[in-house]
Amino acid sequence: MKIGVIDYGMGNLYSVEQALLRLDCEVFITSNLDTLDQMDGYILPGVGAYPDAMSRLSELGIDNYIKQLAKTNKPLLGICLGMQLLYESSQENGLTVGLGILTGNIQKFEGTDSQKQRVRIPHMGWNPLSFTHQPKWLHDLEKEDSTHVYFVHSYVAQNTQTDEVIASSTYAGQFVPGLVQKDNFTGMQFHPEKSGTFGKYLLNQWVGQVGEWREQT
């Protein structure tokens, strides 16, 4: 199947591409809308600042393109900053309006924990995911030995909808939405392509959703 990795100049494209190739996907790294039309599913990666990312998506016309995917039901996966862009807004370097697909906004981690001790920002390292519910695409989840995934982020989604958060983690006592979904849009705050066996499982299960969409069309 064809997966379009959306290239807007702010993603860790190589590692995502390699992870998809290992899952036997055809991978197209592109910002061309005509090429994106030919894809069965999309990954929106992201490394960097939220305002710059939204500016680039707007310049390329990709912001509206992504919003229109709700009508086609084509699966899209946002990774790290790519997930954050799916939310309504961000406070990073001032207020920036996001894609508004998911309910909530992006704010910086609190600088201290509940004991008023300073915490290291960014949140960087391995943490387990705690699942509040299990969508059907995550079948056999209980057979996985570990749910640890690799995070690198200074900002976190807050004021989220409970039914949109599939799994979460914590950092210094703060709630971290880790795996989110609404309809055909999925987001992973962590990096599945860098998260070992469990990351590969999650990415493979998401690719399965793309396959199901293709079979239905």
GROMACS elastic network, one bead per residue, 0.5 to 0.9 nm:
[ bonds ]
;  ai    aj funct       b0    kb
    1    24     6  0.80855   500
    1    25     6  0.54386   500
    1    26     6  0.58328   500
    1    27     6  0.84967   500
    1    39     6  0.80465   500
    1    40     6  0.64964   500
    1    41     6  0.83935   500
    1   207     6  0.87318   500
    1   210     6  0.78791   500
    1   211     6  0.69380   500
    1   214     6  0.81604   500
    2    25     6  0.61685   500
    2    27     6  0.59961   500
    2    28     6  0.73139   500
    2    38     6  0.78134   500
    2    39     6  0.51283   500
    2    40     6  0.53123   500
    2    41     6  0.68197   500
    2    42     6  0.86636   500
    2   210     6  0.89631   500
    3    20     6  0.81554   500
    3    25     6  0.66791   500
    3    26     6  0.60939   500
    3    27     6  0.50856   500
    3    28     6  0.62804   500
    3    29     6  0.85740   500
    3    36     6  0.88026   500
    3    39     6  0.56808   500
    3    40     6  0.59591   500
    3    41     6  0.50183   500
    3    42     6  0.54463   500
    3    43     6  0.72641   500
    3   207     6  0.86657   500
    3   210     6  0.85028   500
    4     7     6  0.88290   500
    4    26     6  0.84932   500
    4    27     6  0.60234   500
    4    29     6  0.59302   500
    4    30     6  0.68265   500
    4    31     6  0.88907   500
    4    35     6  0.82994   500
    4    36     6  0.61777   500
    4    38     6  0.86168   500
    4    39     6  0.57746   500
    4    40     6  0.77258   500
    4    41     6  0.62731   500
    4    43     6  0.62902   500
    4    44     6  0.86632   500
    5    13     6  0.74118   500
    5    16     6  0.80629   500
    5    17     6  0.75660   500
    5    27     6  0.70016   500
    5    28     6  0.60074   500
    5    30     6  0.64005   500
    5    31     6  0.83780   500
    5    36     6  0.88298   500
    5    41     6  0.87683   500
    5    42     6  0.58038   500
    5    44     6  0.62688   500
    5    45     6  0.73699   500
    6     9     6  0.89790   500
    6    11     6  0.84643   500
    6    13     6  0.87198   500
    6    28     6  0.83367   500
    6    29     6  0.60489   500
    6    30     6  0.54785   500
    6    31     6  0.56431   500
    6    32     6  0.87232   500
    6    36     6  0.81740   500
    6    42     6  0.69792   500
    6    43     6  0.61773   500
    6    44     6  0.54005   500
    6    45     6  0.70958   500
    6    62     6  0.85929   500
    7    10     6  0.72965   500
    7    11     6  0.69619   500
    7    13     6  0.76408   500
    7    29     6  0.59389   500
    7    30     6  0.50754   500
    7    31     6  0.50930   500
    7    32     6  0.87884   500
    7    44     6  0.79341   500
    7    45     6  0.80430   500
    8    11     6  0.73282   500
    8    30     6  0.80987   500
    8    31     6  0.63325   500
    8    45     6  0.89927   500
    8    46     6  0.87394   500
    8    53     6  0.75764   500
    8    56     6  0.61283   500
    8    57     6  0.64272   500
    8    60     6  0.77145   500
    8    62     6  0.85904   500
    9    46     6  0.86777   500
    9    53     6  0.83381   500
    9    56     6  0.77851   500
   10    13     6  0.85398   500
   10    45     6  0.75754   500
   10    46     6  0.53853   500
   10    47     6  0.53865   500
   10    48     6  0.63474   500
   10    49     6  0.86750   500
   10    52     6  0.85763   500
   10    53     6  0.67618   500
   10    56     6  0.86931   500
   11    14     6  0.86818   500
   11    16     6  0.89763   500
   11    44     6  0.80548   500
   11    47     6  0.50804   500
   11    48     6  0.79944   500
   11    81     6  0.86226   500
   11    82     6  0.84273   500
   12    15     6  0.62958   500
   12    16     6  0.67883   500
   12    17     6  0.89457   500
   12    45     6  0.66896   500
   12    46     6  0.66654   500
   12    47     6  0.65466   500
   13    16     6  0.53140   500
   13    17     6  0.59890   500
   13    18     6  0.86195   500
   13    29     6  0.76439   500
   13    45     6  0.71792   500
   13    46     6  0.86605   500
   14    17     6  0.50620   500
   14    18     6  0.61442   500
   14    19     6  0.86245   500
   15    18     6  0.51515   500
   15    19     6  0.61967   500
   15    20     6  0.87095   500
   15   193     6  0.64450   500
   15   194     6  0.78500   500
   16    19     6  0.51771   500
   16    20     6  0.63164   500
   16    21     6  0.86700   500
   16    43     6  0.86311   500
   16    45     6  0.79871   500
   16   191     6  0.89262   500
   16   192     6  0.85601   500
   16   193     6  0.58576   500
   16   194     6  0.87806   500
   17    20     6  0.52390   500
   17    21     6  0.61652   500
   17    22     6  0.87138   500
   17    27     6  0.64778   500
   17    28     6  0.83939   500
   17    29     6  0.79607   500
   17   193     6  0.89659   500
   18    21     6  0.50448   500
   18    22     6  0.62703   500
   18    23     6  0.88102   500
   18    27     6  0.89369   500
   18   193     6  0.83308   500
   19    22     6  0.52691   500
   19    23     6  0.67349   500
   19   192     6  0.87439   500
   19   193     6  0.57103   500
   19   194     6  0.87329   500
   19   200     6  0.76840   500
   19   203     6  0.83150   500
   20    23     6  0.50570   500
   20    24     6  0.66517   500
   20    25     6  0.55983   500
   20    26     6  0.77887   500
   20    27     6  0.70038   500
   20   193     6  0.85215   500
   20   203     6  0.80644   500
   20   204     6  0.83927   500
   20   207     6  0.85848   500
   21    24     6  0.50115   500
   21    25     6  0.52379   500
   21    26     6  0.67760   500
   21    27     6  0.69191   500
   22    25     6  0.74654   500
   23   200     6  0.86852   500
   23   203     6  0.86258   500
   23   204     6  0.67284   500
   23   207     6  0.82580   500
   25   207     6  0.84101   500
   28    35     6  0.83580   500
   28    36     6  0.84275   500
   28    39     6  0.83229   500
   30    33     6  0.82389   500
   30    35     6  0.72914   500
   30    36     6  0.72971   500
   31    34     6  0.89434   500
   31    35     6  0.79123   500
   31    36     6  0.73698   500
   31    60     6  0.72526   500
   31    62     6  0.75928   500
   32    35     6  0.53476   500
   32    36     6  0.62089   500
   32    37     6  0.87859   500
   32    60     6  0.83896   500
   32    62     6  0.88984   500
   33    37     6  0.62030   500
   33    38     6  0.89877   500
   33    60     6  0.87249   500
   33    61     6  0.81825   500
   33    62     6  0.75455   500
   33    65     6  0.78378   500
   34    37     6  0.51632   500
   34    38     6  0.70720   500
   35    38     6  0.54592   500
   35    39     6  0.71818   500
   36    39     6  0.53444   500
   36    40     6  0.87072   500
   36    41     6  0.87784   500
   36    42     6  0.81527   500
   37    40     6  0.83216   500
   39    42     6  0.71858   500
   39    74     6  0.88088   500
   40    74     6  0.66332   500
   40    75     6  0.76631   500
   40   210     6  0.62925   500
   40   211     6  0.78048   500
   40   213     6  0.76021   500
   40   214     6  0.63091   500
   41    74     6  0.57130   500
   41    75     6  0.50241   500
   41    76     6  0.58183   500
   41    77     6  0.82685   500
   41   207     6  0.81833   500
   41   209     6  0.88952   500
   41   210     6  0.57135   500
   41   211     6  0.87410   500
   41   213     6  0.85941   500
   41   214     6  0.88434   500
   42    74     6  0.78735   500
   42    75     6  0.63885   500
   42    77     6  0.62575   500
   42    78     6  0.84899   500
   42   210     6  0.88098   500
   43    75     6  0.86047   500
   43    76     6  0.56030   500
   43    78     6  0.58285   500
   43    79     6  0.74109   500
   43    82     6  0.82784   500
   44    76     6  0.71790   500
   44    77     6  0.60294   500
   44    79     6  0.62419   500
   44    80     6  0.89703   500
   44    81     6  0.85487   500
   44    82     6  0.50963   500
   44    83     6  0.76266   500
   45    77     6  0.81784   500
   45    78     6  0.58632   500
   45    80     6  0.67839   500
   45    81     6  0.67713   500
   45    83     6  0.79003   500
   46    49     6  0.87651   500
   46    50     6  0.89358   500
   46    53     6  0.77809   500
   46    78     6  0.79733   500
   46    79     6  0.64249   500
   46    80     6  0.60005   500
   46    83     6  0.81218   500
   46    84     6  0.89579   500
   46    85     6  0.88183   500
   47    50     6  0.88633   500
   47    53     6  0.86575   500
   47    80     6  0.72494   500
   47    81     6  0.58796   500
   47    82     6  0.79802   500
   48    52     6  0.77025   500
   48    53     6  0.74136   500
   48    81     6  0.72134   500
   49    52     6  0.55540   500
   49    53     6  0.63005   500
   49    54     6  0.89051   500
   49    81     6  0.79322   500
   49    92     6  0.73261   500
   49    93     6  0.83816   500
   50    53     6  0.50691   500
   50    54     6  0.62349   500
   50    55     6  0.85731   500
   50    81     6  0.70842   500
   50    84     6  0.79864   500
   50    85     6  0.71073   500
   50    90     6  0.70337   500
   50    91     6  0.87652   500
   50    92     6  0.65017   500
   50    93     6  0.83860   500
   50    96     6  0.75428   500
   50    98     6  0.84834   500
   51    54     6  0.53021   500
   51    55     6  0.61426   500
   51    56     6  0.86927   500
   51    90     6  0.81069   500
   51    92     6  0.72475   500
   51    93     6  0.74511   500
   51    94     6  0.84226   500
   51    95     6  0.83622   500
   51    96     6  0.59375   500
   51    97     6  0.84432   500
   51    98     6  0.88051   500
   52    55     6  0.50765   500
   52    56     6  0.62365   500
   52    57     6  0.86886   500
   53    56     6  0.52213   500
   53    57     6  0.62307   500
   53    58     6  0.86248   500
   53    81     6  0.84541   500
   53    82     6  0.87656   500
   53    85     6  0.80418   500
   54    57     6  0.50778   500
   54    58     6  0.61043   500
   54    59     6  0.85817   500
   54    63     6  0.75407   500
   54    85     6  0.73888   500
   54    96     6  0.79393   500
   54    97     6  0.80037   500
   54    98     6  0.68202   500
   54    99     6  0.83003   500
   55    58     6  0.51711   500
   55    59     6  0.61799   500
   55    60     6  0.87424   500
   56    59     6  0.50527   500
   56    60     6  0.62705   500
   56    61     6  0.85514   500
   56    62     6  0.84185   500
   56    63     6  0.88250   500
   57    60     6  0.52991   500
   57    61     6  0.60751   500
   57    63     6  0.51536   500
   57    64     6  0.85614   500
   58    61     6  0.50106   500
   58    62     6  0.61546   500
   58    63     6  0.54071   500
   58    64     6  0.76878   500
   59    62     6  0.77536   500
   59    63     6  0.85968   500
   60    63     6  0.78083   500
   61    64     6  0.59974   500
   61    65     6  0.65098   500
   62    66     6  0.60393   500
   62    67     6  0.85758   500
   63    66     6  0.54027   500
   63    67     6  0.65001   500
   63    68     6  0.88948   500
   63    98     6  0.88240   500
   63    99     6  0.67050   500
   64    67     6  0.50412   500
   64    68     6  0.62364   500
   64    69     6  0.88773   500
   64    99     6  0.82902   500
   65    68     6  0.52327   500
   65    69     6  0.67081   500
   66    69     6  0.52864   500
   66    70     6  0.78502   500
   66    76     6  0.83555   500
   66    99     6  0.80976   500
   67    70     6  0.62149   500
   67    71     6  0.84356   500
   67    99     6  0.69788   500
   67   100     6  0.83888   500
   67   101     6  0.72835   500
   68    71     6  0.57128   500
   68    72     6  0.73052   500
   69    72     6  0.51030   500
   69    73     6  0.59404   500
   69    74     6  0.60417   500
   69    75     6  0.79894   500
   69    76     6  0.81950   500
   69   184     6  0.80955   500
   69   185     6  0.87388   500
   70    73     6  0.52703   500
   70    74     6  0.74232   500
   70    75     6  0.89330   500
   70   101     6  0.89130   500
   70   183     6  0.78223   500
   70   184     6  0.69044   500
   70   185     6  0.80940   500
   71    74     6  0.82698   500
   72    75     6  0.88635   500
   72   184     6  0.89520   500
   73    76     6  0.89387   500
   73   183     6  0.76025   500
   73   184     6  0.54666   500
   73   185     6  0.85590   500
   73   213     6  0.77516   500
   74   184     6  0.61940   500
   74   185     6  0.83947   500
   74   210     6  0.73139   500
   74   213     6  0.67143   500
   74   214     6  0.85113   500
   75   183     6  0.84866   500
   75   185     6  0.59378   500
   75   186     6  0.76107   500
   75   206     6  0.84376   500
   75   207     6  0.88328   500
   75   209     6  0.71059   500
   75   210     6  0.59335   500
   75   213     6  0.76253   500
   76   184     6  0.63942   500
   76   185     6  0.50810   500
   76   186     6  0.61769   500
   76   187     6  0.82721   500
   76   210     6  0.86611   500
   77    82     6  0.79513   500
   77    83     6  0.74771   500
   77   184     6  0.85862   500
   77   185     6  0.61388   500
   77   187     6  0.54289   500
   77   188     6  0.74565   500
   77   206     6  0.79935   500
   78    81     6  0.74586   500
   78    84     6  0.77072   500
   78    85     6  0.78901   500
   78    86     6  0.74550   500
   78   185     6  0.78171   500
   78   186     6  0.62728   500
   78   188     6  0.62114   500
   78   189     6  0.80888   500
   79    83     6  0.50238   500
   79    84     6  0.81319   500
   79   186     6  0.87690   500
   79   187     6  0.59290   500
   79   189     6  0.58924   500
   79   190     6  0.67887   500
   79   191     6  0.64116   500
   79   192     6  0.79424   500
   80    83     6  0.52813   500
   80    84     6  0.66383   500
   80    85     6  0.89281   500
   80   151     6  0.81749   500
   80   152     6  0.78701   500
   80   153     6  0.74520   500
   80   187     6  0.77487   500
   80   188     6  0.60538   500
   80   190     6  0.55715   500
   80   191     6  0.64777   500
   81    85     6  0.62115   500
   81    86     6  0.89350   500
   81   153     6  0.82252   500
   81   155     6  0.89145   500
   81   189     6  0.72856   500
   82    85     6  0.52749   500
   82    86     6  0.69958   500
   82   187     6  0.74854   500
   82   188     6  0.82929   500
   82   189     6  0.82005   500
   83    86     6  0.54956   500
   83    87     6  0.75813   500
   83   180     6  0.83820   500
   83   186     6  0.76680   500
   83   188     6  0.59314   500
   83   189     6  0.60476   500
   84    87     6  0.56376   500
   84    88     6  0.87783   500
   84    89     6  0.85422   500
   84    90     6  0.80957   500
   84    98     6  0.81711   500
   84   105     6  0.81127   500
   84   106     6  0.66423   500
   84   155     6  0.85725   500
   84   156     6  0.77168   500
   84   157     6  0.68393   500
   84   187     6  0.78908   500
   84   188     6  0.88916   500
   84   189     6  0.74871   500
   85    88     6  0.77546   500
   85    89     6  0.77270   500
   85    90     6  0.82471   500
   85    97     6  0.88673   500
   85    98     6  0.54296   500
   85    99     6  0.59981   500
   85   100     6  0.80501   500
   85   101     6  0.87931   500
   85   106     6  0.86652   500
   86    89     6  0.86173   500
   86    98     6  0.63923   500
   86    99     6  0.50547   500
   86   100     6  0.58842   500
   86   101     6  0.53172   500
   86   102     6  0.57250   500
   86   103     6  0.86448   500
   86   185     6  0.84162   500
   86   187     6  0.78727   500
   87    90     6  0.79045   500
   87    97     6  0.85191   500
   87    98     6  0.56957   500
   87    99     6  0.59896   500
   87   101     6  0.58691   500
   87   103     6  0.59264   500
   87   104     6  0.56972   500
   87   105     6  0.57618   500
   87   106     6  0.72731   500
   87   157     6  0.78201   500
   87   160     6  0.89065   500
   88    96     6  0.87221   500
   88    97     6  0.60656   500
   88    99     6  0.59767   500
   88   101     6  0.69077   500
   88   102     6  0.66051   500
   88   103     6  0.62367   500
   88   104     6  0.58552   500
   88   105     6  0.55088   500
   88   106     6  0.80942   500
   89    95     6  0.68586   500
   89    96     6  0.54621   500
   89    99     6  0.77293   500
   89   100     6  0.72469   500
   89   104     6  0.74470   500
   89   106     6  0.61973   500
   89   107     6  0.89664   500
   90    93     6  0.84786   500
   90    94     6  0.76472   500
   90    95     6  0.56857   500
   90    96     6  0.52784   500
   90    97     6  0.66111   500
   90    98     6  0.69583   500
   90   105     6  0.55273   500
   90   107     6  0.61453   500
   90   108     6  0.89697   500
   90   155     6  0.87738   500
   90   157     6  0.87192   500
   91    94     6  0.51104   500
   91    96     6  0.65995   500
   91   105     6  0.78001   500
   91   106     6  0.61420   500
   91   107     6  0.54136   500
   91   108     6  0.74348   500
   91   155     6  0.88892   500
   92    95     6  0.66826   500
   92    96     6  0.74897   500
   92   106     6  0.75747   500
   92   107     6  0.67945   500
   92   108     6  0.71471   500
   92   155     6  0.77835   500
   93    96     6  0.82576   500
   97   100     6  0.77449   500
   98   101     6  0.83820   500
   98   105     6  0.85482   500
   99   102     6  0.80744   500
  100   103     6  0.69162   500
  100   104     6  0.84268   500
  101   182     6  0.79023   500
  101   185     6  0.80274   500
  102   105     6  0.87972   500
  102   160     6  0.78687   500
  102   161     6  0.80508   500
  102   164     6  0.75620   500
  102   180     6  0.86862   500
  102   181     6  0.80626   500
  102   182     6  0.69176   500
  102   185     6  0.85944   500
  103   158     6  0.89939   500
  103   159     6  0.74178   500
  103   160     6  0.54781   500
  103   161     6  0.59419   500
  103   164     6  0.80992   500
  104   157     6  0.64333   500
  104   158     6  0.56401   500
  104   161     6  0.71192   500
  105   156     6  0.82567   500
  105   157     6  0.55875   500
  105   158     6  0.55114   500
  105   159     6  0.64628   500
  105   160     6  0.74450   500
  106   155     6  0.62530   500
  106   156     6  0.54209   500
  106   158     6  0.60502   500
  106   159     6  0.87428   500
  107   110     6  0.88135   500
  107   154     6  0.86333   500
  107   155     6  0.53145   500
  107   156     6  0.55524   500
  107   157     6  0.64232   500
  107   158     6  0.67664   500
  108   111     6  0.85142   500
  108   154     6  0.59474   500
  108   156     6  0.61282   500
  108   157     6  0.87407   500
  109   112     6  0.86041   500
  109   121     6  0.73056   500
  109   122     6  0.81381   500
  109   123     6  0.84060   500
  109   153     6  0.89746   500
  109   154     6  0.61058   500
  109   155     6  0.56006   500
  109   156     6  0.63943   500
  109   171     6  0.88977   500
  109   174     6  0.78449   500
  110   113     6  0.72508   500
  110   118     6  0.89485   500
  110   119     6  0.80964   500
  110   121     6  0.87843   500
  110   172     6  0.88964   500
  110   174     6  0.79623   500
  111   116     6  0.86505   500
  111   117     6  0.82780   500
  111   118     6  0.57727   500
  111   119     6  0.57008   500
  111   120     6  0.75592   500
  111   121     6  0.73691   500
  112   115     6  0.75244   500
  112   116     6  0.50784   500
  112   117     6  0.50785   500
  112   119     6  0.53203   500
  112   120     6  0.86568   500
  112   172     6  0.78195   500
  113   116     6  0.51442   500
  113   117     6  0.54410   500
  113   118     6  0.65246   500
  113   119     6  0.65109   500
  113   171     6  0.88331   500
  113   172     6  0.53934   500
  113   173     6  0.62853   500
  113   174     6  0.77633   500
  114   117     6  0.73686   500
  114   172     6  0.77668   500
  114   173     6  0.67875   500
  114   174     6  0.88431   500
  115   118     6  0.87860   500
  116   119     6  0.89437   500
  119   122     6  0.89305   500
  119   123     6  0.87299   500
  119   171     6  0.89776   500
  119   172     6  0.68011   500
  120   123     6  0.66065   500
  120   124     6  0.85320   500
  120   172     6  0.89227   500
  121   124     6  0.77559   500
  121   153     6  0.78024   500
  121   154     6  0.57109   500
  121   155     6  0.89785   500
  122   152     6  0.64422   500
  122   153     6  0.51654   500
  122   155     6  0.79071   500
  123   151     6  0.66769   500
  123   152     6  0.56100   500
  123   153     6  0.53905   500
  123   154     6  0.59857   500
  123   155     6  0.86697   500
  123   171     6  0.70639   500
  124   150     6  0.74564   500
  124   151     6  0.53140   500
  124   153     6  0.66516   500
  124   154     6  0.86087   500
  125   149     6  0.81137   500
  125   150     6  0.54411   500
  125   151     6  0.53930   500
  125   152     6  0.67160   500
  126   148     6  0.59497   500
  126   149     6  0.53470   500
  126   151     6  0.62612   500
  126   195     6  0.82104   500
  127   147     6  0.80125   500
  127   148     6  0.50570   500
  127   149     6  0.56796   500
  127   150     6  0.66327   500
  127   151     6  0.74062   500
  127   169     6  0.67509   500
  127   170     6  0.78089   500
  127   171     6  0.83913   500
  128   146     6  0.74892   500
  128   147     6  0.50378   500
  128   149     6  0.62103   500
  128   150     6  0.88754   500
  128   168     6  0.83403   500
  128   169     6  0.62965   500
  128   170     6  0.85940   500
  129   146     6  0.89194   500
  129   147     6  0.54426   500
  129   148     6  0.62133   500
  129   149     6  0.72769   500
  129   167     6  0.58231   500
  129   168     6  0.53481   500
  129   169     6  0.51010   500
  129   170     6  0.85980   500
  129   178     6  0.69776   500
  129   179     6  0.82702   500
  130   147     6  0.77951   500
  130   166     6  0.84983   500
  130   167     6  0.52173   500
  130   168     6  0.52976   500
  130   169     6  0.61079   500
  130   178     6  0.88026   500
  131   134     6  0.68848   500
  131   165     6  0.86714   500
  131   166     6  0.58437   500
  131   168     6  0.66012   500
  131   179     6  0.86964   500
  132   162     6  0.89790   500
  132   165     6  0.76652   500
  132   166     6  0.57266   500
  132   167     6  0.57777   500
  132   168     6  0.79433   500
  133   163     6  0.86767   500
  133   165     6  0.84764   500
  133   166     6  0.56679   500
  133   167     6  0.74285   500
  134   137     6  0.80908   500
  134   138     6  0.63187   500
  134   139     6  0.78502   500
  134   141     6  0.80110   500
  134   166     6  0.68752   500
  134   167     6  0.86946   500
  135   138     6  0.57054   500
  135   139     6  0.76225   500
  135   166     6  0.78663   500
  136   139     6  0.56382   500
  137   205     6  0.61133   500
  137   206     6  0.71206   500
  137   208     6  0.74850   500
  137   209     6  0.67445   500
  138   141     6  0.56894   500
  138   201     6  0.89152   500
  138   202     6  0.75483   500
  138   205     6  0.62923   500
  138   206     6  0.82887   500
  139   142     6  0.80703   500
  139   205     6  0.82360   500
  140   143     6  0.54521   500
  140   144     6  0.74166   500
  141   144     6  0.56638   500
  141   201     6  0.88861   500
  142   145     6  0.80375   500
  143   146     6  0.89977   500
  144   147     6  0.71396   500
  144   197     6  0.88110   500
  144   198     6  0.71566   500
  144   201     6  0.85358   500
  145   198     6  0.82616   500
  146   149     6  0.88677   500
  146   197     6  0.84917   500
  146   198     6  0.67493   500
  147   198     6  0.60534   500
  147   199     6  0.84189   500
  148   195     6  0.73695   500
  148   196     6  0.86518   500
  148   198     6  0.69788   500
  148   199     6  0.82965   500
  149   190     6  0.64432   500
  149   191     6  0.72024   500
  149   192     6  0.69339   500
  149   194     6  0.78881   500
  149   196     6  0.75947   500
  149   198     6  0.70779   500
  149   199     6  0.64548   500
  150   190     6  0.55059   500
  150   191     6  0.57926   500
  150   192     6  0.73483   500
  150   194     6  0.64901   500
  150   195     6  0.52264   500
  150   196     6  0.86074   500
  150   199     6  0.84979   500
  151   178     6  0.89844   500
  151   189     6  0.70255   500
  151   191     6  0.63226   500
  151   195     6  0.86883   500
  152   189     6  0.84136   500
  152   190     6  0.68243   500
  152   191     6  0.79058   500
  153   156     6  0.74400   500
  153   189     6  0.80459   500
  153   190     6  0.82418   500
  156   175     6  0.85662   500
  156   176     6  0.64076   500
  156   177     6  0.75040   500
  156   189     6  0.82565   500
  157   160     6  0.68020   500
  157   175     6  0.88642   500
  157   176     6  0.70329   500
  157   177     6  0.64213   500
  157   189     6  0.89182   500
  158   175     6  0.82740   500
  158   176     6  0.81465   500
  158   177     6  0.80228   500
  160   163     6  0.87792   500
  160   164     6  0.74215   500
  160   165     6  0.75213   500
  160   177     6  0.81777   500
  161   164     6  0.53349   500
  161   165     6  0.67458   500
  162   165     6  0.54970   500
  162   166     6  0.82300   500
  163   166     6  0.72949   500
  163   180     6  0.87479   500
  163   181     6  0.83926   500
  163   182     6  0.84145   500
  164   179     6  0.87185   500
  164   180     6  0.54402   500
  164   181     6  0.51894   500
  164   182     6  0.57822   500
  165   168     6  0.71496   500
  165   177     6  0.62613   500
  165   178     6  0.75972   500
  165   179     6  0.61974   500
  165   181     6  0.65152   500
  165   182     6  0.87776   500
  166   177     6  0.80956   500
  166   178     6  0.78086   500
  166   179     6  0.54623   500
  166   180     6  0.52468   500
  166   181     6  0.68834   500
  167   176     6  0.88689   500
  167   177     6  0.64627   500
  167   178     6  0.56036   500
  167   180     6  0.69133   500
  168   175     6  0.70953   500
  168   176     6  0.54441   500
  168   179     6  0.65037   500
  168   180     6  0.86322   500
  169   174     6  0.84104   500
  169   175     6  0.63127   500
  169   177     6  0.64716   500
  169   178     6  0.62233   500
  170   173     6  0.57547   500
  170   174     6  0.52501   500
  170   176     6  0.52231   500
  170   177     6  0.83841   500
  171   174     6  0.51218   500
  171   175     6  0.68510   500
  171   176     6  0.69631   500
  172   175     6  0.87297   500
  176   189     6  0.84540   500
  177   180     6  0.69645   500
  177   188     6  0.84767   500
  177   189     6  0.71914   500
  178   187     6  0.78152   500
  178   188     6  0.56539   500
  178   190     6  0.65556   500
  179   186     6  0.74320   500
  179   187     6  0.57116   500
  179   189     6  0.65647   500
  179   190     6  0.81926   500
  180   185     6  0.83152   500
  180   186     6  0.56616   500
  180   187     6  0.50353   500
  180   188     6  0.65625   500
  180   189     6  0.84890   500
  181   184     6  0.74529   500
  181   185     6  0.55976   500
  181   187     6  0.62045   500
  181   188     6  0.89688   500
  182   185     6  0.52905   500
  182   186     6  0.65308   500
  182   187     6  0.89829   500
  183   186     6  0.79204   500
  184   209     6  0.89122   500
  186   206     6  0.84819   500
  187   190     6  0.89811   500
  188   191     6  0.70287   500
  188   192     6  0.75136   500
  189   192     6  0.89403   500
  190   193     6  0.89732   500
  190   194     6  0.85713   500
  190   195     6  0.80415   500
  190   199     6  0.89985   500
  191   194     6  0.54060   500
  191   195     6  0.62028   500
  191   199     6  0.74920   500
  192   196     6  0.75910   500
  192   198     6  0.77622   500
  192   200     6  0.64282   500
  192   201     6  0.86287   500
  192   202     6  0.70081   500
  192   203     6  0.64446   500
  193   196     6  0.73527   500
  193   199     6  0.60872   500
  193   200     6  0.66634   500
  193   203     6  0.76425   500
  194   199     6  0.68799   500
  194   200     6  0.84943   500
  195   198     6  0.63428   500
  195   200     6  0.71166   500
  196   199     6  0.53433   500
  196   200     6  0.62552   500
  196   201     6  0.87420   500
  197   200     6  0.51569   500
  197   201     6  0.62523   500
  197   202     6  0.88262   500
  198   202     6  0.62669   500
  198   203     6  0.86211   500
  199   202     6  0.51876   500
  199   203     6  0.61775   500
  199   204     6  0.84730   500
  200   203     6  0.51386   500
  200   204     6  0.59340   500
  200   205     6  0.84862   500
  201   204     6  0.51228   500
  201   205     6  0.61250   500
  201   206     6  0.86342   500
  202   205     6  0.51366   500
  202   206     6  0.62228   500
  202   207     6  0.86522   500
  203   206     6  0.50968   500
  203   207     6  0.61994   500
  203   208     6  0.86325   500
  204   207     6  0.50299   500
  204   208     6  0.63022   500
  204   209     6  0.89678   500
  205   209     6  0.67455   500
  206   209     6  0.51531   500
  206   210     6  0.67990   500
  206   211     6  0.89597   500
  207   210     6  0.50520   500
  207   211     6  0.64523   500
  207   212     6  0.88238   500
  208   212     6  0.63113   500
  208   213     6  0.87211   500
  209   212     6  0.50724   500
  209   213     6  0.62900   500
  209   214     6  0.87179   500
  210   213     6  0.51182   500
  210   214     6  0.63006   500
  210   215     6  0.87640   500
  211   214     6  0.51252   500
  211   215     6  0.62778   500
  211   216     6  0.87429   500
  212   215     6  0.51697   500
  212   216     6  0.63376   500
  212   217     6  0.89432   500
  213   216     6  0.52284   500
  213   217     6  0.65330   500
  214   217     6  0.53955   500
